[in-house]
């Protein structure tokens, strides 16, 4: 009759190469799901994802090349002007 909790992730790469994450917190009782809640987060190129799961860190490392981060930062500078 013990409760356990696990997490499941859905990772999306958006058009602007930001990374969207949907985390599901799943509560199990005797290996049967009794509850689930969702949380969404979005990270822009170059964001610190060191506190995120290994999967998210790996995706960020693969997608956010130096060129991608530089292009994103340049687009933000132009938008602020």
Backbone as CSV, one residue per row, in Angstrom:
resi,resn,N_x,N_y,N_z,CA_x,CA_y,CA_z,C_x,C_y,C_z
1,UNK,0.804,-1.197,0.000,0.000,0.000,0.000,0.846,1.258,0.000
2,UNK,2.049,1.155,-0.412,2.934,2.307,-0.421,2.684,3.170,-1.654
3,UNK,2.820,4.472,-1.456,2.741,5.407,-2.572,4.141,5.633,-3.103
4,UNK,4.271,5.683,-4.409,5.532,6.041,-5.043,5.235,7.106,-6.081
5,UNK,6.264,7.796,-6.476,6.088,8.852,-7.470,7.167,8.713,-8.525
6,UNK,6.801,8.965,-9.764,7.784,8.974,-10.839,7.475,10.140,-11.755
7,UNK,8.416,10.445,-12.622,8.241,11.546,-13.558,8.453,11.051,-14.976
8,UNK,7.700,11.643,-15.885,7.847,11.353,-17.306,7.984,12.691,-18.026
9,UNK,8.807,12.739,-19.053,9.078,13.978,-19.760,8.668,13.876,-21.225
10,UNK,8.160,14.987,-21.744,7.956,15.142,-23.174,8.771,16.376,-23.546
11,UNK,9.711,16.203,-24.451,10.601,17.293,-24.832,10.295,17.679,-26.272
12,UNK,10.098,18.996,-26.494,9.772,19.494,-27.838,10.789,20.554,-28.239
13,UNK,11.182,20.532,-29.502,12.028,21.579,-30.064,11.105,22.497,-30.852
14,UNK,11.047,23.768,-30.456,10.170,24.726,-31.119,10.849,25.353,-32.333
15,UNK,10.072,26.074,-33.119,10.567,26.671,-34.361,11.775,27.582,-34.138
16,UNK,11.776,28.317,-33.027,12.900,29.214,-32.729,14.040,28.501,-32.000
17,UNK,13.985,27.174,-31.965,14.958,26.289,-31.325,14.969,26.402,-29.806
18,UNK,13.899,26.974,-29.251,13.732,26.884,-27.803,13.276,25.458,-27.489
19,UNK,13.462,25.059,-26.254,13.096,23.711,-25.843,11.923,23.789,-24.874
20,UNK,10.838,23.136,-25.228,9.670,23.057,-24.360,9.643,21.713,-23.660
21,UNK,9.347,21.737,-22.381,9.327,20.505,-21.596,7.985,20.383,-20.893
22,UNK,7.376,19.232,-21.017,6.190,18.910,-20.221,6.580,17.766,-19.296
23,UNK,6.525,18.047,-18.002,6.846,17.021,-17.009,5.556,16.534,-16.383
24,UNK,5.395,15.250,-16.325,4.245,14.648,-15.650,4.733,14.042,-14.349
25,UNK,4.127,14.472,-13.249,4.387,13.848,-11.955,3.301,12.809,-11.747
26,UNK,3.692,11.555,-11.634,2.752,10.437,-11.582,2.825,9.802,-10.194
27,UNK,1.674,9.693,-9.552,1.592,9.064,-8.229,1.027,7.664,-8.411
28,UNK,1.736,6.681,-7.857,1.336,5.277,-7.957,1.044,4.723,-6.561
29,UNK,0.045,3.899,-6.483,-0.239,3.155,-5.257,-0.280,1.691,-5.643
30,UNK,0.641,0.930,-5.101,0.769,-0.484,-5.448,0.888,-0.672,-6.959
31,UNK,1.722,0.162,-7.585,1.988,0.134,-9.024,0.775,0.457,-9.889
32,UNK,-0.246,1.089,-9.335,-1.414,1.541,-10.097,-1.457,3.062,-10.004
33,UNK,-1.581,3.723,-11.157,-1.616,5.180,-11.170,-2.889,5.693,-10.483
34,UNK,-2.684,6.586,-9.498,-3.821,7.179,-8.794,-3.873,8.695,-8.955
35,UNK,-2.863,9.272,-9.571,-2.857,10.712,-9.794,-1.758,11.115,-10.744
36,UNK,-2.003,12.249,-11.403,-1.025,12.774,-12.362,-1.216,14.280,-12.447
37,UNK,-0.119,15.018,-12.452,-0.175,16.458,-12.666,0.920,16.842,-13.660
38,UNK,0.669,17.926,-14.395,1.589,18.349,-15.449,2.182,19.718,-15.134
39,UNK,3.417,19.910,-15.577,4.110,21.181,-15.424,4.837,21.459,-16.737
40,UNK,4.756,22.708,-17.214,5.435,23.077,-18.460,6.495,24.138,-18.189
41,UNK,7.589,24.006,-18.930,8.692,24.950,-18.861,9.239,25.129,-20.272
42,UNK,9.724,26.331,-20.555,10.337,26.591,-21.859,11.693,27.254,-21.628
43,UNK,12.690,26.790,-22.360,14.034,27.344,-22.268,14.454,27.877,-23.626
44,UNK,14.977,29.103,-23.642,15.462,29.699,-24.881,16.912,29.281,-25.105
45,UNK,17.395,29.357,-26.342,18.774,28.950,-26.634,19.783,29.650,-25.713
46,UNK,20.647,28.864,-25.115,21.669,29.378,-24.229,21.268,29.400,-22.762
47,UNK,20.030,29.036,-22.449,19.577,29.024,-21.053,20.330,27.967,-20.252
48,UNK,20.380,28.166,-18.945,21.005,27.198,-18.045,20.024,26.063,-17.784
49,UNK,20.341,24.872,-18.240,19.484,23.702,-18.031,20.169,22.678,-17.127
50,UNK,21.171,23.124,-16.369,21.946,22.195,-15.539,21.109,21.543,-14.437
51,UNK,20.006,22.168,-14.035,19.154,21.586,-12.992,18.098,20.648,-13.570
52,UNK,18.047,20.534,-14.884,17.046,19.689,-15.538,17.564,18.258,-15.691
53,UNK,16.685,17.385,-16.169,17.055,15.975,-16.335,18.176,15.819,-17.366
54,UNK,18.833,14.692,-17.313,19.927,14.393,-18.257,19.432,14.449,-19.699
55,UNK,18.206,13.995,-19.950,17.648,14.013,-21.303,17.536,15.444,-21.827
56,UNK,17.069,16.356,-20.994,16.932,17.759,-21.391,18.312,18.357,-21.650
57,UNK,19.267,18.076,-20.794,20.628,18.577,-20.986,21.228,18.073,-22.295
58,UNK,20.984,16.807,-22.610,21.504,16.233,-23.855,20.882,16.886,-25.082
59,UNK,19.581,17.134,-25.040,18.904,17.789,-26.169,19.448,19.202,-26.346
60,UNK,19.575,19.941,-25.248,20.100,21.305,-25.328,21.511,21.318,-25.907
61,UNK,22.346,20.396,-25.482,23.722,20.334,-25.988,23.750,20.042,-27.488
62,UNK,22.825,19.220,-27.941,22.795,18.859,-29.360,22.218,19.973,-30.227
63,UNK,21.209,20.654,-29.730,20.489,21.647,-30.544,21.122,23.031,-30.464
64,UNK,21.571,23.425,-29.290,22.064,24.780,-29.092,23.552,24.894,-29.387
65,UNK,23.880,24.899,-30.649,25.269,25.120,-31.050,25.620,26.578,-30.777
66,UNK,26.895,26.904,-30.840,27.338,28.288,-30.629,26.665,29.225,-31.631
67,UNK,26.477,28.756,-32.858,25.844,29.570,-33.890,24.370,29.835,-33.562
68,UNK,23.683,28.822,-33.067,22.267,28.974,-32.712,22.114,29.969,-31.572
69,UNK,22.948,29.855,-30.546,22.877,30.763,-29.399,23.202,32.193,-29.842
70,UNK,24.230,32.366,-30.665,24.606,33.697,-31.149,23.483,34.316,-31.980
71,UNK,22.858,33.527,-32.840,21.752,34.036,-33.663,20.563,34.425,-32.790
72,UNK,20.269,33.633,-31.770,19.162,33.957,-30.866,19.459,35.254,-30.112
73,UNK,20.668,35.375,-29.572,21.027,36.588,-28.831,20.988,37.819,-29.741
74,UNK,21.423,37.678,-30.987,21.376,38.799,-31.933,19.923,39.181,-32.230
75,UNK,19.049,38.206,-32.350,17.644,38.520,-32.628,16.996,39.234,-31.444
76,UNK,17.420,38.905,-30.226,16.885,39.586,-29.044,17.390,41.010,-28.945
77,UNK,18.644,41.241,-29.335,19.196,42.591,-29.337,18.456,43.461,-30.337
78,UNK,18.139,42.912,-31.504,17.392,43.658,-32.521,15.985,43.949,-32.061
79,UNK,15.371,43.017,-31.353,14.010,43.209,-30.872,13.946,44.279,-29.799
80,UNK,15.025,44.419,-29.007,15.063,45.422,-27.939,15.307,46.820,-28.493
81,UNK,15.890,46.908,-29.681,16.248,48.222,-30.248,15.037,48.971,-30.773
